[in-house]
Each structure stands twice: as C-alpha cells, then as structure tokens.
Amino acid sequence: MPSESGLPPSSEQRPEPPPGPGEATPLPATKRRSRGRRALLLVVGLIVVYVLVAYVILPLGWVRYAHRHPSLEDVPRITHTIADIPGDPVNVALIGTETRVKKIMLAAKWH
C-alpha cells in the first residue's frame, strides 16, 4: 500500500510477517533485556537477603541466646598460658567437673 507521499513504504516500515505454525515468535530486544534485568535483580536481591540474614540477623539472635543461657556465662572464650597470656579462641568447651568429664569420656571410649 502506498504511503501518503505516493511512494511504496520502505522495508524498515513494513511489519514482519507473522510466524508460521510451529514457529516461535521472536522476542523484541527490550523484552530480552527486561528478562535479563529481572534475573539480575533477583540474584542481587537474594545476595542482599543472604548477607542480611547471615551477618546481621543470626548474629544478633546468637548474642541474645548466649546472654540468656546460664551455662555459657562462666565459659572461657580464649585459652591462657601459665603466665596468663591470652592465646587462641576456644573451639570446644566441656561443662562439668573434671571428674564427671573424665568419667563421661571413659564411658564414651574417648581416651
């Protein structure tokens, strides 16, 4: 169909023919970009949520728990040398008298 100027429309103005049966409709570049942007936002959002939970919320909850738990109050958090010089952090603490701890270790065959 001729345009208002009487000339046939250029190839840029002609719409593409619809896809045939069984063919997928090609997505415009803007839709592909928006899908990529959405995926990127989802990944960034998940990373932000992970960082908040792992490094803010859980540590605050642990501090509250540790302050309320009576058996954790007297536990040493670092080792000390004979000269009372602070050493490494304690990884495992056994709570109980020396006699009871030895008895439990022998019963569990951890000697």
Beta strands, then each sheet from edge to edge (+ up, - down):
strand 1: 78-80
strand 2: 86-89
sheet 1: 1+ 2-
end
